[in-house]
Amino acid sequence: MNAPSPTDGPVFGVDIQSGDARGDAPTYALVTLYPDEERLERDAVSRRKLRRLIEQQEPTRLAVDNMYELAADKNALVGFLRALPAGTDLVQVTGANRPEPLSRVASRHGVPYGKKPMQEAEAAARLAHRNVGQRVTAFGDTTTVKVARGRSTGGGGGWSEDRFTRRIHGNVRKAAREVESDLDDASLEYEKEVTEKYGGLSNAIFTVESRSEDIPVSATRNGDVRIEIERERRDGIEFEPLVKRRDHVVVGIDPGTTTAAAVVGIDGTVHDLYSSRTGDTAELTEWLIERGRPMLVAADVTPIPETVEKFRRSFDAAGWVPESDLPVDEKLHRTREHPYENDHERDALAAALYAVDDHMDQFERIAAKVPPQFDREEVIARVVSGEESVEAVLRDLRDDDGGEEDDEEHEERELTDEEQRIRDLEAQVERLKAHTDELEEELEEKENEIREYERELSDARKRERREARERREVNRLERRAERLERERDEAIAENEELHEKLARLKTLWKLDHSNFSDVAGDRDLVAVKTIPQFTRDAVERADEEFGLAAGDVVYLRDASGAGTSTAERLAETEPRLVLKNGNLSEEADSVLFDRGIPVAPAEPVTIQEVDELAVARESEVEAAVDDWEDRAEQRRREQTESMMDRVISEHRADERLEDRGT
């Protein structure tokens, strides 16, 4: 990874001036170095103001001699790193886990140094500007972009909540598509994981193989959707050199029409390979500088080619050539475990590896003589390339350190038991908070799932009720259809009966009309009108349906029960004869007799019935009338005699009363 150029913006150098990073109000010496190095700004600032200036000016590098001057512990340092602008790197200019004294680093790189905080801040800024130091990071090169709901989907229920939920999930899907399009346009590699929900997506997570500052997406929260960007957290604090592979390396070069080069560490690790047909010396020189500081330049032939010699002199490095040209089979064997693209890269790589093999014993002897506080690679490089003794190099390095500062160490002080306990508890609280947030998010997702299941259940119940109503309606219609079919069948049967009745009526057509004698012909028939029961309603219904006229023969199927008014109503029609089944009441019999309406039993008369109409033999009707007249004459005589006897009796009774009175 190439570091951003320090000329892209200002460089901040910071050193604690008073107080302690663990306190509430430390003061910092701040030196702002601008790209041209001709202008410096110095200021004493509080922690809050330092953070504000970092946010406003977004320096390319924030340089310190000890990173724990900015944060009390590792967790606080991670939080500080997370809050830095995307383009700002925290640089510890004194090295990585075992930092050197700032005075030694400044002296080695020719940077002015003083013991005052403002002078140390200036030295840190100048060193960072010269790409000296280690980038402090707690985050990897993988970034997570999460597109999720910006609000809960819970509501009052019903169709309104359904539309609300669909809208939110639809907007999340739309935002996820826009993020995906931006990542594709930037040609970034990523993996996508989405959670499908009702109407769209509840969230979409993009794991992007890039730093957050290189991603063309911003963290936002707008109504229905929120976009969160979080860098991948590493297990601990890590360090990266500002310039890639600035350690001491061994270089193998194969000149020719195609120029090739190989960069190998002093431990034999293959760092990189290069080949080009242009033969551009400047291009190869720049490529080598980016990958380290050559201390040994090797070739696979002897004597050393002029081109390789020029590179050796330009880097002030030692040279190496084999005793005789390396055979192809030996080069193939030595490079068998390393991939290369062509024979030129193979030859350059073989030269570098054989040079390392030839010097390995020397490297180990030198390393064994170097004390822990010195850079072993630096001593090895100076001994090999400068042909100095180990003792002379160490003596020179001691002189550069400035005596009394040799033992100066910039390490985090050891914590007390109470402070360690507090740190552990704070870390535990952070873990529990993170776990709580995860559980709350999981709970929200579960609640949303439950609401969706409840909505699906409600919809299923609605469908079931609708289907039940439809089944009931179908059953009702089926029953109605069956009833109509029965009514149809009954109507058909009734129609057939009516047709049969009509056929019979045609033979007895209009029996009550004056032309009945024409229909009857010489068959001795007379029309009879039937009344089922001798009641006033039955008499009136018969009069309405087929008419009761003077001279009709009336047949009472049940003559019992009639009173005076019923008999008078029948007598008004002036029938020719009344045929009866059963006995008339005395009141009805008296009314009909007094009106002169003949009444006769129906048994002696042969009656042929067709519903309410019937026919009888004329001779039998006449006989019944004659019989009634005989009986009526006899009854009148009996009534006259009875009346005479009553009159005589009353007269005699009156006479007796008169006699008694006299």
C-alpha positions in Angstrom: 0.0 0.0 0.0 1.5 3.4 -1.0 1.3 6.1 1.6 -0.4 9.3 0.6 2.0 12.1 -0.4 2.6 14.5 2.5 2.4 17.3 -0.1 -1.3 16.7 -0.3 -1.9 18.8 2.8 -0.4 20.0 6.0 1.5 17.8 8.4 0.8 18.1 12.2 3.6 17.4 14.7 2.4 16.9 18.2 4.1 16.5 21.6 2.5 16.6 25.0 3.5 19.9 26.7 1.9 19.7 30.1 -0.4 17.3 32.0 -0.9 13.7 31.1 -2.8 11.8 28.4 -4.7 10.1 31.2 -5.8 13.4 32.7 -8.8 15.6 31.8 -6.9 18.6 30.4 -3.5 17.9 28.8 -1.9 20.6 26.7 -0.1 19.8 23.4 2.6 21.6 21.5 1.4 21.7 17.9 3.5 22.4 14.9 1.9 22.6 11.5 4.2 22.0 8.6 3.0 23.1 5.2 4.1 21.3 2.0 6.7 23.9 0.9 8.5 23.5 4.3 9.0 27.3 4.3 6.2 28.0 6.6 5.6 26.6 10.1 2.9 27.4 12.6 3.3 26.8 16.3 0.6 26.7 18.9 -0.2 25.3 22.3 -3.6 23.6 22.2 -6.0 21.6 24.4 -7.1 18.1 23.4 -10.4 19.4 22.3 -8.9 22.2 20.1 -6.4 19.6 18.7 -9.3 17.4 17.6 -11.2 20.4 16.1 -8.1 21.5 14.1 -7.6 17.9 12.8 -11.3 17.8 11.7 -11.1 21.3 10.1 -7.7 21.1 8.3 -7.6 17.3 7.7 -3.8 17.0 7.8 -2.2 14.2 5.7 -0.2 13.0 8.7 -0.4 13.5 12.5 3.1 12.9 13.7 4.1 11.9 17.3 7.1 10.3 18.9 4.8 8.1 21.1 1.2 7.4 20.2 0.2 7.0 23.8 0.6 10.8 24.3 -2.7 11.1 22.5 -4.7 8.4 24.2 -4.7 6.8 27.7 -4.8 3.2 26.6 -5.3 0.9 23.6 -9.1 1.2 23.6 -8.9 5.0 23.7 -6.3 4.9 20.9 -8.7 2.8 18.7 -11.4 5.4 19.4 -9.0 8.2 18.5 -8.1 6.5 15.2 -11.7 5.9 14.3 -12.4 9.6 14.7 -9.6 10.7 12.4 -10.6 12.0 9.0 -10.3 9.5 6.2 -7.2 11.1 4.7 -5.3 11.6 7.9 -2.7 9.0 9.1 -1.4 8.8 12.7 2.4 8.4 12.4 4.8 7.3 15.1 8.1 8.6 13.8 10.2 6.7 16.3 9.3 3.2 15.0 6.9 0.4 15.8 6.5 -1.6 18.9 10.0 -0.8 20.3 10.3 2.9 19.4 13.8 4.5 19.3 14.6 7.8 21.0 13.4 10.7 18.9 16.8 12.3 19.1 18.4 9.3 17.5 15.9 9.2 14.6 16.2 12.9 14.0 20.0 12.8 14.0 20.0 9.8 11.6 17.9 11.8 9.1 19.5 15.2 9.6 16.4 16.8 11.2 16.9 19.6 13.8 16.1 18.4 17.3 15.6 20.0 20.7 14.3 18.7 24.0 11.5 21.3 24.4 8.0 20.0 23.5 7.6 22.5 20.6 11.0 21.4 19.2 10.1 17.7 19.5 6.8 18.4 17.7 8.6 20.2 14.9 11.1 17.3 14.6 8.2 14.8 14.4 6.4 16.9 11.7 9.6 17.1 9.6 10.4 13.4 9.9 6.8 12.4 8.9 7.1 14.8 5.9 10.2 12.8 4.9 8.3 9.5 5.1 10.1 8.5 8.3 8.1 6.4 10.7 5.3 3.9 11.0 1.6 4.4 10.2 -0.4 3.4 13.3 -3.6 1.6 12.4 -6.3 -0.5 14.1 -8.3 -1.1 11.0 -7.7 -3.2 7.9 -8.2 -2.4 4.2 -11.7 -3.9 4.3 -14.7 -1.7 4.8 -18.3 -2.6 5.5 -21.1 -0.5 4.0 -24.4 -1.3 5.5 -27.7 0.0 4.0 -30.5 -0.5 6.4 -33.9 0.8 7.6 -33.7 4.3 9.1 -36.8 3.8 11.2 -38.9 1.0 12.7 -41.7 -0.6 10.6 -44.0 -1.0 13.6 -47.3 0.8 13.5 -50.9 0.6 14.2 -51.6 -2.3 11.9 -53.9 -2.7 8.9 -53.4 -1.7 5.3 -51.7 1.6 6.3 -48.9 -0.3 8.1 -48.5 -2.6 5.1 -48.0 0.4 2.8 -45.6 2.0 5.3 -43.5 -1.2 5.5 -43.4 -1.7 1.8 -42.3 1.9 1.3 -39.4 1.5 3.7 -38.2 -1.8 2.4 -38.5 -0.5 -1.2 -36.4 2.6 -0.4 -33.8 0.4 1.2 -33.6 -1.7 -2.0 -33.4 1.5 -4.1 -30.5 2.9 -1.9 -28.7 -0.5 -2.0 -28.8 -0.4 -5.8 -27.4 3.1 -5.9 -24.5 2.0 -3.5 -23.8 -1.0 -5.7 -23.8 1.2 -8.8 -21.3 3.6 -7.2 -19.0 0.7 -6.1 -19.2 -0.8 -9.7 -18.3 2.6 -11.2 -15.3 2.9 -8.9 -14.2 -0.7 -10.0 -14.1 -1.8 -6.4 -14.2 -5.5 -5.4 -16.9 -6.3 -2.9 -19.2 -9.0 -1.6 -22.9 -8.4 -1.1 -25.3 -9.9 1.4 -29.0 -8.9 1.5 -31.9 -9.7 3.7 -35.2 -9.9 1.7 -38.2 -8.5 3.5 -41.8 -7.6 2.7 -41.8 -5.2 -0.2 -38.0 -5.0 -0.7 -34.9 -5.3 1.6 -34.5 -4.7 5.3 -30.7 -4.4 4.9 -27.9 -4.9 2.4 -24.3 -5.3 3.6 -21.4 -4.7 1.2 -17.9 -5.9 2.3 -15.6 -3.8 0.2 -11.9 -4.6 -0.3 -10.8 -1.0 0.1 -10.2 1.7 2.7 -13.2 3.9 3.6 -11.6 7.0 2.0 -11.5 5.3 -1.3 -15.1 4.4 -1.3 -17.4 6.8 -3.1 -20.2 6.4 -0.6 -20.9 8.6 2.5 -22.5 7.6 5.8 -26.0 9.2 5.9 -29.3 8.8 7.6 -32.3 10.2 5.7 -35.8 9.2 6.6 -36.5 5.6 5.7 -32.8 4.7 5.0 -29.5 4.9 6.8 -26.1 4.1 5.4 -23.3 3.1 7.9 -19.6 2.8 6.9 -17.4 0.9 9.3 -13.8 -0.1 8.7 -12.7 -3.6 9.6 -11.3 -3.7 13.1 -8.1 -5.6 13.5 -7.2 -7.7 16.6 -4.8 -5.0 17.9 -2.8 -2.0 17.0 -0.6 -2.5 14.0 2.2 -0.6 12.3 2.9 0.0 8.6 6.0 1.7 7.2 5.2 5.0 5.4 7.3 3.9 2.5 6.8 0.4 1.2 9.8 -1.9 1.8 12.3 0.8 2.9 14.3 -2.0 4.6 17.7 -3.0 3.3 17.4 -5.4 0.3 19.5 -7.4 -2.1 18.9 -6.6 -5.8 19.5 -8.9 -8.8 19.6 -7.3 -12.2 19.6 -8.9 -15.7 20.3 -6.2 -18.3 19.6 -6.5 -22.0 16.8 -5.9 -24.5 14.5 -6.8 -21.7 15.8 -5.5 -18.4 14.7 -7.5 -15.3 15.2 -7.0 -11.6 14.5 -9.0 -8.4 14.2 -7.6 -4.9 15.1 -10.0 -2.0 15.3 -9.5 1.7 18.5 -10.3 3.6 16.7 -13.3 5.0 16.1 -14.7 1.5 12.4 -13.6 1.2 11.5 -12.7 -2.4 9.7 -9.3 -2.3 9.0 -8.4 -5.9 10.0 -9.0 -9.6 10.3 -6.6 -12.5 10.8 -6.8 -16.3 10.5 -4.3 -19.1 11.5 -4.1 -22.8 11.9 -0.3 -22.7 15.2 -0.5 -20.7 14.3 2.8 -19.0 17.0 3.2 -16.2 15.0 5.9 -14.4 11.9 3.8 -14.3 13.8 0.8 -12.8 15.6 3.1 -10.3 12.2 4.5 -9.1 10.8 1.0 -8.9 13.7 -0.2 -6.7 13.6 2.9 -4.4 9.9 2.2 -3.7 10.8 -1.3 -2.6 13.8 -0.8 -0.3 17.3 0.4 0.1 19.7 -1.7 -2.0 22.8 -2.7 -0.1 24.0 -5.5 -2.5 23.5 -5.5 -6.3 24.1 -8.9 -8.0 24.4 -10.2 -11.5 24.3 -13.8 -12.9 27.5 -13.4 -15.0 31.0 -12.3 -14.5 32.4 -9.8 -14.8 29.7 -7.5 -13.7 27.9 -5.9 -16.7 28.3 -2.1 -17.1 24.6 -1.5 -16.7 24.5 -3.4 -13.4 27.6 -1.5 -12.2 25.9 1.8 -12.8 23.0 0.7 -10.6 25.4 -0.4 -7.9 27.2 3.0 -7.9 23.9 4.9 -7.9 22.8 3.1 -4.7 26.3 3.2 -3.2 25.9 -0.6 -2.7 28.2 -3.5 -2.7 28.4 -5.7 -5.8 28.2 -9.5 -6.2 29.0 -11.8 -9.2 29.6 -15.5 -9.3 33.0 -17.0 -9.9 31.7 -18.0 -13.4 28.5 -17.5 -15.3 25.6 -19.3 -13.6 24.4 -22.3 -15.6 20.8 -22.4 -16.6 20.1 -25.7 -14.8 21.4 -24.2 -11.5 19.3 -21.1 -12.0 16.3 -23.2 -12.6 17.0 -25.3 -9.5 17.5 -22.2 -7.2 14.4 -20.4 -8.4 12.1 -23.5 -8.5 10.0 -22.5 -5.5 9.3 -18.9 -6.7 7.0 -17.9 -9.6 8.4 -15.7 -12.4 7.0 -14.6 -15.8 10.1 -15.0 -18.1 13.7 -16.1 -18.3 15.0 -12.6 -17.6 13.1 -12.4 -14.3 14.5 -15.9 -13.5 18.1 -14.8 -14.1 17.7 -11.7 -12.0 16.1 -13.6 -9.2 18.8 -16.4 -9.3 21.5 -13.7 -9.0 19.9 -12.1 -6.0 19.3 -15.5 -4.2 22.8 -16.7 -4.8 24.2 -13.4 -3.5 22.1 -13.8 -0.3 23.3 -17.4 0.0 26.9 -16.3 -0.4 26.6 -13.6 2.4 24.3 -15.5 4.8 27.1 -16.5 7.2 28.4 -13.0 7.2 24.8 -11.6 7.9 24.5 -14.0 10.9 27.9 -13.1 12.3 27.2 -9.4 12.2 23.7 -9.8 13.7 25.1 -11.8 16.6 27.4 -8.8 17.5 24.7 -6.1 17.4 23.1 -5.2 20.8 19.3 -5.2 20.9 18.9 -1.4 21.0 20.5 -1.1 17.5 18.9 -1.7 14.1 20.6 -4.9 13.0 19.7 -4.4 9.3 21.2 -1.0 9.4 24.5 -2.4 10.9 24.6 -5.3 8.3 24.0 -2.9 5.4 26.8 -0.5 6.5 29.2 -3.3 7.1 28.5 -5.0 3.7 28.2 -2.0 1.5 30.7 0.3 3.3 33.2 -2.4 4.2 33.3 -1.1 7.8 33.8 -3.2 10.9 30.8 -4.0 13.2 32.6 -2.2 16.0 33.2 1.0 13.9 29.5 1.1 12.9 28.3 0.6 16.4 30.7 3.3 17.7 29.4 5.7 15.1 25.8 5.0 15.9 26.5 5.6 19.6 28.1 8.9 18.9 25.0 9.9 16.8 22.7 9.1 19.7 24.0 11.9 22.0 25.2 9.9 25.0 22.8 10.5 27.8 19.8 9.7 25.7 20.9 6.2 24.7 18.7 4.6 27.2 15.7 6.8 26.6 12.7 4.6 25.7 9.2 5.8 24.7 7.1 2.9 26.0 3.8 2.9 27.7 4.4 2.8 31.4 3.3 -0.2 33.4 -0.2 0.2 34.9 -1.1 -0.3 38.5 -3.5 -3.1 39.5 -6.3 -0.6 39.9 -5.7 1.0 36.6 -5.4 -2.4 34.9 -8.7 -3.4 36.6 -10.4 -0.2 35.3 -9.0 -0.8 31.8 -10.3 -4.4 31.8 -13.7 -3.3 33.1 -13.9 -0.5 30.5 -13.1 -3.1 27.8 -15.7 -5.4 29.2 -18.3 -2.6 29.2 -17.4 -1.8 25.5 -17.8 -5.5 24.6 -21.1 -5.7 26.5 -22.4 -2.5 24.8 -21.5 -3.9 21.4 -23.1 -7.2 22.3 -26.2 -5.3 23.5 -26.4 -3.4 20.3 -26.2 -6.6 18.3 -28.9 -8.2 20.5 -31.1 -5.1 20.1 -30.7 -5.2 16.3 -31.4 -8.9 16.3 -34.4 -8.3 18.5 -35.7 -5.7 16.2 -35.3 -8.0 13.2 -37.1 -10.8 15.2 -39.9 -8.4 16.1 -40.2 -7.4 12.4 -40.3 -11.1 11.5 -43.0 -11.7 14.1 -45.0 -8.7 12.8 -44.6 -10.1 9.2 -45.7 -13.6 10.4 -48.7 -12.0 12.2 -49.5 -10.1 9.1 -49.2 -13.2 7.0 -51.4 -15.1 9.5 -54.0 -12.2 9.4 -54.0 -12.3 5.6 -54.4 -16.1 5.7 -57.3 -15.8 8.1 -58.8 -13.2 5.9 -58.4 -15.5 2.9 -59.9 -18.3 4.9 -62.9 -16.2 6.0 -63.4 -15.0 2.4 -63.2 -18.6 1.1 -65.6 -19.7 3.9 -68.0 -16.9 2.8 -67.6 -18.0 -0.8 -68.2 -21.6 0.2 -71.4 -20.6 2.1 -72.5 -18.5 -0.8 -71.9 -21.5 -3.2 -73.8 -23.8 -0.8 -76.7 -21.2 -0.6 -76.7 -20.9 -4.4 -76.6 -24.7 -4.7 -79.5 -25.1 -2.3 -81.4 -22.4 -4.2 -80.7 -24.1 -7.5 -81.9 -27.4 -6.0 -85.0 -25.6 -4.7 -85.6 -24.0 -8.1 -85.1 -27.3 -9.8 -87.7 -28.9 -7.4 -90.1 -26.0 -8.1 -89.5 -26.4 -11.8 -90.2 -30.1 -11.5 -93.3 -29.4 -9.5 -94.3 -26.7 -12.0 -93.8 -29.1 -14.8 -95.9 -31.7 -13.0 -98.5 -29.2 -12.2 -98.5 -28.0 -15.8 -99.1 -31.6 -16.9 -102.0 -31.9 -14.5 -103.4 -28.6 -15.7 -103.1 -29.9 -19.3 -105.0 -33.0 -18.2 -107.5 -30.9 -16.4 -107.9 -28.6 -19.4 -108.5 -31.6 -21.6 -111.3 -32.7 -19.2 -112.6 -29.2 -18.9 -112.9 -29.0 -22.7 -115.5 -31.7 -22.4 -117.3 -29.7 -19.7 -116.5 -26.3 -21.0 -118.2 -23.5 -19.2 -120.8 -25.7 -17.6 -122.5 -22.6 -16.2 -123.1 -21.0 -19.5 -126.2 -21.0 -21.5 -124.8 -23.2 -24.2 -124.2 -26.1 -21.7 -127.1 -28.0 -23.3 -125.2 -27.9 -26.6 -122.1 -29.3 -24.9 -124.1 -32.0 -22.9 -126.1 -32.9 -25.9 -128.4 -35.8 -25.1 -126.3 -37.1 -22.2 -128.9 -35.9 -19.5 -126.2 -33.8 -17.6 -126.4 -30.7 -15.4 -123.6 -28.5 -14.1 -122.8 -28.8 -10.3 -120.7 -26.1 -8.5 -118.8 -27.5 -5.6 -118.2 -25.7 -2.3 -115.7 -27.7 -0.1 -117.1 -26.4 3.3 -120.2 -24.6 4.2 -118.7 -21.4 5.5 -119.1 -17.8 4.5 -115.5 -17.5 3.2 -115.9 -20.7 1.1 -119.1 -19.4 -0.4 -117.6 -16.1 -1.3 -114.4 -17.6 -2.7 -116.5 -19.9 -4.9 -118.5 -16.9 -6.1 -115.3 -15.1 -7.0 -113.6 -18.0 -8.7 -116.3 -19.4 -10.9 -119.4 -17.5 -10.0 -122.7 -18.5 -8.3 -125.8 -17.7 -10.2 -129.5 -18.2 -9.9 -130.5 -21.7 -10.9 -127.1 -23.4 -10.1 -126.9 -26.8 -8.5 -124.5 -26.3 -5.5 -122.7 -29.2 -3.9 -121.6 -28.8 -0.2 -118.9 -31.4 0.5 -119.2 -30.6 4.2 -122.5 -29.0 5.2 -122.0 -29.0 8.9 -121.2 -25.9 11.0 -122.9 -23.2 9.0 -124.9 -20.5 10.8 -127.6 -18.1 9.8 -125.4 -15.6 8.0 -123.7 -18.3 5.9 -127.0 -19.7 4.9 -128.4 -16.3 4.0 -125.2 -15.6 1.9 -125.8 -18.8 -0.1 -129.5 -18.1 -0.4 -128.8 -14.8 -2.0 -127.4 -16.6 -5.1 -130.8 -18.4 -5.5 -129.5 -21.9 -6.3 -131.8 -24.4 -7.9 -130.7 -27.2 -5.6 -128.3 -27.6 -2.7 -126.8 -31.1 -2.4 -125.1 -31.8 1.0 -122.9 -34.2 2.7 -123.6 -34.3 6.4 -126.3 -32.5 8.3 -127.1 -28.8 8.2 -127.5 -26.9 11.5 -131.0 -26.0 12.5 -130.3 -22.3 11.8 -129.0 -22.9 8.3 -131.7 -25.4 7.5 -134.4 -23.0 8.7 -133.0 -20.1 6.5 -132.8 -22.2 3.4 -136.2 -23.7 3.9 -137.7 -20.3 4.6 -136.1 -18.9 1.4 -137.5 -21.9 -0.6 -134.1 -23.3 -1.5 -134.3 -27.0 -2.1 -131.9 -29.0 0.0 -131.2 -32.8 -0.6 -128.7 -35.4 0.4 -125.9 -35.9 -2.2 -125.8 -39.7 -1.9 -128.8 -40.4 -4.2 -127.4 -38.1 -6.9 -124.5 -39.4 -9.1 -121.9 -36.5 -9.2 -118.8 -36.6 -11.4 -116.3 -34.0 -10.1 -113.6 -32.1 -11.9 -111.9 -30.0 -9.2 -114.5 -27.2 -8.2 -116.8 -28.2 -11.1 -118.9 -31.3 -11.4 -121.8 -32.7 -13.4 -124.8 -34.7 -12.4 -127.7 -36.3 -14.1 -130.6 -34.0 -14.8 -133.1 -36.6 -14.0 -131.6 -37.3 -10.6 -131.5 -33.5 -9.9 -135.1 -33.1 -10.8 -136.0 -36.1 -8.7 -134.1 -34.6 -5.7 -136.0 -31.3 -6.3 -139.3 -33.1 -6.5 -138.5 -35.1 -3.4 -137.6 -31.9 -1.5 -140.9 -30.2 -2.6 -142.8 -33.2 -1.3 -141.0 -33.0 2.0 -141.3 -29.2 2.0 -145.1 -29.5 1.5 -145.3 -32.0 4.3 -143.1 -29.8 6.5 -145.3 -26.7 5.8 -148.4 -28.6 6.7 -146.8 -29.8 9.9 -145.7 -26.3 10.6 -149.3 -25.0 9.9 -150.9 -27.7 12.1 -148.4 -27.0 14.8 -149.1 -23.3 14.5 -152.9 -24.0 14.6 -152.5 -26.2 17.7 -150.4 -23.5 19.3 -153.0 -20.8 18.5 -155.8 -23.0 19.8 -153.9 -23.8 22.9 -153.2 -20.1 23.5 -156.8 -19.2 22.8 -158.1 -21.8 25.3 -155.6 -20.6 27.8 -156.8 -17.1 27.4 -160.4 -18.2 27.9 -159.6 -20.0 31.1 -157.9 -17.0 32.4 -161.0 -14.9 31.5 -163.3 -17.4 33.3 -161.2 -17.2 36.4 -161.4 -13.5 36.3 -165.1 -13.4 36.2 
